[in-house]
């Protein structure tokens, strides 16, 4: 009687462990799919792949020119702000090009080097842009990214999804997938050993 209870409890434990492993594998597969349709396209779409050194030539804040937050958006989504334009000397080619914060900045507003998030406090935004401009004037030389193929003549300060960021995004689903597979394998080994012991 006690042996039957132990066997039943063991089977229940194996079933729960197997469900846990399968659930982890399913969740990691969904995470892979989500990363594949969101982050990976942005990473492969980016042409600014080569790092070089940029030297600031001028950093101007166009107080009288207010740029929309995004072109073609509705009136309530338009957020006027001072337009910061940073021009740098590209060490790789010696050209004078415009600097953007990220790839997204160029898409949102090609006239400005920095696009702040939508905010109701215009003084805060203005102070932030002035701080960024002063930092560019203070630190004249810094690493930046350019397009080695020449499709884009401008440069960006940082990539939205660098290789390290992409690897980090795949780290957690990989660990979950590996853990789920390990649980399934251990359960199968336990079942095999149990059957082998009962047969002997």
C-alpha positions as semicolon CSV with decimal commas, in nm:
position;residue;x (nm);y (nm);z (nm)
1;X;0,000;0,000;0,000
2;X;0,281;0,239;0,094
3;X;0,469;0,146;-0,223
4;X;0,168;0,234;-0,440
5;X;0,137;0,575;-0,269
6;X;0,505;0,644;-0,328
7;X;0,475;0,549;-0,695
8;X;0,164;0,770;-0,735
9;X;0,338;1,064;-0,567
10;X;0,644;1,010;-0,786
11;X;0,431;1,008;-1,101
12;X;0,255;1,328;-0,994
13;X;0,590;1,495;-0,927
14;X;0,724;1,385;-1,263
15;X;0,411;1,513;-1,438
16;X;0,439;1,853;-1,268
17;X;0,810;1,876;-1,345
18;X;0,743;1,779;-1,706
19;X;0,472;2,046;-1,735
20;X;0,710;2,301;-1,584
21;X;0,982;2,213;-1,836
22;X;0,741;2,225;-2,129
23;X;0,603;2,558;-2,004
24;X;0,953;2,707;-1,981
25;X;1,031;2,588;-2,335
26;X;0,703;2,733;-2,466
27;X;0,761;3,070;-2,290
28;X;1,117;3,094;-2,420
29;X;0,996;3,017;-2,773
30;X;0,741;3,300;-2,747
31;X;1,015;3,534;-2,621
32;X;1,236;3,435;-2,916
33;X;0,949;3,512;-3,153
34;X;0,880;3,849;-2,986
35;X;1,248;3,951;-3,001
36;X;1,264;3,832;-3,361
37;X;0,980;4,056;-3,476
38;X;1,068;4,364;-3,266
39;X;1,438;4,404;-3,188
40;X;1,608;4,205;-3,466
41;X;1,454;4,405;-3,757
42;X;1,575;4,733;-3,602
43;X;1,920;4,583;-3,551
44;X;1,951;4,456;-3,909
45;X;1,797;4,774;-4,052
46;X;2,061;4,997;-3,894
47;X;2,342;5,091;-4,135
48;X;2,550;5,276;-3,873
49;X;2,764;4,976;-3,784
50;X;3,124;5,104;-3,775
51;X;3,261;5,293;-3,479
52;X;3,493;5,587;-3,531
53;X;3,591;5,913;-3,359
54;X;3,397;6,236;-3,408
55;X;3,514;6,587;-3,325
56;X;3,261;6,860;-3,256
57;X;3,273;7,152;-3,497
58;X;2,967;7,340;-3,374
59;X;2,666;7,281;-3,151
60;X;2,390;7,537;-3,198
61;X;2,046;7,566;-3,040
62;X;1,799;7,716;-3,283
63;X;1,571;7,901;-3,041
64;X;1,352;8,048;-3,314
65;X;1,309;7,721;-3,502
66;X;1,068;7,484;-3,328
67;X;1,054;7,137;-3,476
68;X;0,761;6,895;-3,450
69;X;0,807;6,578;-3,251
70;X;0,735;6,365;-3,555
71;X;0,643;6,444;-3,912
72;X;0,292;6,366;-4,028
73;X;0,155;6,327;-3,675
74;X;-0,169;6,465;-3,537
75;X;-0,182;6,814;-3,388
76;X;-0,210;6,687;-3,030
77;X;0,107;6,478;-3,078
78;X;0,317;6,773;-3,198
79;X;0,552;6,893;-2,928
80;X;0,756;7,208;-3,011
81;X;1,106;7,229;-2,865
82;X;1,436;7,411;-2,932
83;X;1,624;7,240;-3,211
84;X;1,978;7,132;-3,125
85;X;2,206;7,090;-3,427
86;X;2,547;6,929;-3,374
87;X;2,796;6,919;-3,661
88;X;3,104;6,700;-3,630
89;X;3,416;6,615;-3,825
90;X;3,416;6,246;-3,914
91;X;3,766;6,110;-3,856
92;X;3,718;5,817;-4,094
93;X;3,655;6,039;-4,398
94;X;3,726;6,394;-4,279
95;X;3,376;6,507;-4,379
96;X;3,161;6,758;-4,193
97;X;2,839;6,574;-4,107
98;X;2,545;6,613;-3,874
99;X;2,526;6,407;-3,556
100;X;2,208;6,239;-3,430
101;X;2,152;6,076;-3,094
102;X;2,021;5,742;-3,231
103;X;1,872;5,596;-3,548
104;X;1,527;5,684;-3,415
105;X;1,620;6,052;-3,386
106;X;1,682;6,077;-3,760
107;X;1,346;5,918;-3,839
108;X;1,154;6,137;-3,595
109;X;1,312;6,466;-3,697
110;X;1,604;6,491;-3,944
111;X;1,646;6,863;-3,865
112;X;1,756;6,815;-3,503
113;X;2,034;6,616;-3,342
114;X;1,830;6,546;-3,029
115;X;1,458;6,479;-2,991
116;X;1,327;6,489;-2,632
117;X;1,037;6,283;-2,511
118;X;0,696;6,446;-2,502
119;X;0,675;6,666;-2,195
120;X;0,448;6,944;-2,076
121;X;0,731;7,124;-1,897
122;X;0,905;7,322;-2,172
123;X;1,156;7,476;-1,927
124;X;1,279;7,130;-1,832
125;X;1,325;7,035;-2,195
126;X;1,507;7,359;-2,274
127;X;1,740;7,312;-1,976
128;X;1,812;6,954;-2,082
129;X;1,895;7,058;-2,438
130;X;2,122;7,337;-2,312
131;X;2,303;7,084;-2,089
132;X;2,353;6,848;-2,382
133;X;2,487;7,131;-2,597
134;X;2,732;7,238;-2,325
135;X;2,850;6,879;-2,285
136;X;2,922;6,857;-2,657
137;X;3,122;7,180;-2,636
138;X;3,306;7,051;-2,329
139;X;3,389;6,706;-2,462
140;X;3,503;6,781;-2,814
141;X;3,605;6,425;-2,913
142;X;3,396;6,113;-2,859
143;X;3,317;5,779;-3,029
144;X;3,035;5,770;-3,282
145;X;2,894;5,538;-3,550
146;X;2,883;5,590;-3,926
147;X;2,767;5,403;-4,234
148;X;3,065;5,239;-4,407
149;X;2,855;5,179;-4,718
150;X;2,791;5,549;-4,766
151;X;2,410;5,518;-4,775
152;X;2,380;5,763;-4,486
153;X;2,621;6,056;-4,476
154;X;2,534;6,147;-4,116
155;X;2,650;5,980;-3,795
156;X;2,485;5,872;-3,469
157;X;2,607;5,895;-3,112
158;X;2,479;5,556;-2,996
159;X;2,294;5,262;-3,149
160;X;1,951;5,167;-3,020
161;X;2,038;4,798;-3,031
162;X;2,414;4,735;-3,027
163;X;2,547;4,376;-3,059
164;X;2,590;4,349;-2,681
165;X;2,231;4,462;-2,627
166;X;2,104;4,205;-2,876
167;X;2,300;3,928;-2,703
168;X;2,162;4,039;-2,366
169;X;1,808;4,030;-2,509
170;X;1,859;3,668;-2,617
171;X;2,025;3,570;-2,286
172;X;1,713;3,526;-2,073
173;X;1,507;3,320;-2,319
174;X;1,815;3,106;-2,384
175;X;1,859;3,039;-2,012
176;X;1,488;2,960;-1,978
177;X;1,495;2,728;-2,281
178;X;1,805;2,549;-2,150
179;X;1,650;2,510;-1,804
180;X;1,325;2,374;-1,949
181;X;1,508;2,122;-2,167
182;X;1,722;2,018;-1,869
183;X;1,413;1,955;-1,656
184;X;1,252;1,748;-1,933
185;X;1,569;1,542;-1,978
186;X;1,600;1,478;-1,603
187;X;1,236;1,368;-1,582
188;X;1,282;1,130;-1,874
189;X;1,598;0,987;-1,716
190;X;1,411;0,942;-1,386
191;X;1,125;0,763;-1,564
192;X;1,370;0,539;-1,751
193;X;1,552;0,448;-1,428
194;X;1,221;0,374;-1,255
195;X;1,106;0,147;-1,538
196;X;1,444;-0,026;-1,547
197;X;1,440;-0,084;-1,169
198;X;1,083;-0,222;-1,182
199;X;1,173;-0,455;-1,469
200;X;1,474;-0,592;-1,280
